[in-house]
């Protein structure tokens, strides 16, 4: 049994505490960053909920676009871009290759090649990309599909193939594989659930987390913890020979 006075045991215990602390920080970051990315980015996309070609308010919307194309009953807004601020004052931007609405079905909008960018409270930024999205204005539901990619300027990444967003409830769900890249590891699961705008983030089904070995700073900790041996005491001065000594 290792004694608590054993330096190697103490060092190993400190390393385990450090790993647990990093895990706790990671969980806190996921709890804040993931729903913030999805929630705020989705809020930027909700401009389509007021998009209706027959409303007089359209020219007043802060939306830039290249063209408005009418084909049959479908109206396409090409390259829409919107910028603004979230409720807590964080800037965001949203782009799409196209936003398509059928005038016979005004409650639904299809989005093509979506990108959203939002600032975080720690001044980092997060971008979200998705191949397609379908927004139900009446139910305030957004269905994102294909190549959903979240990336933080601090190094975190998440990949999904499908995400279902309930705007009113602040819930996000995905029933397909989720990959998360951490600063010092990875996390994968079969499903993802985010409740109440991030109050609860839950990974479900075959959840696997890999943590990399300790970084350079932690790796050098044992060497720093072990104090160098004290220098040998100075040799006593040699006695001087007396002039009378033969």
ABEGO torsion letter per residue (X at the ends): XBBAABAAAAAAAAAAAAAAAAAAAAAAAAAAAAAAAAAAAAAAAAAAAABBAABAAAAABBBBBABBBBBEABBBBBGBBBBBBBAAGBBBBBBBABBBBBAABAABBBBBGBBBBBBBAAGBBBBBBBABBBBBAAAGBBBBBEGBBBBBAAGBBBBBABBBBBAAAGBBBBABBBBBBBAAEBBBBABBBBBGGGABBBBBEGBBBBBBBBBAAAAAAAAAABBBBBBBBBBBBBBBBBAABX
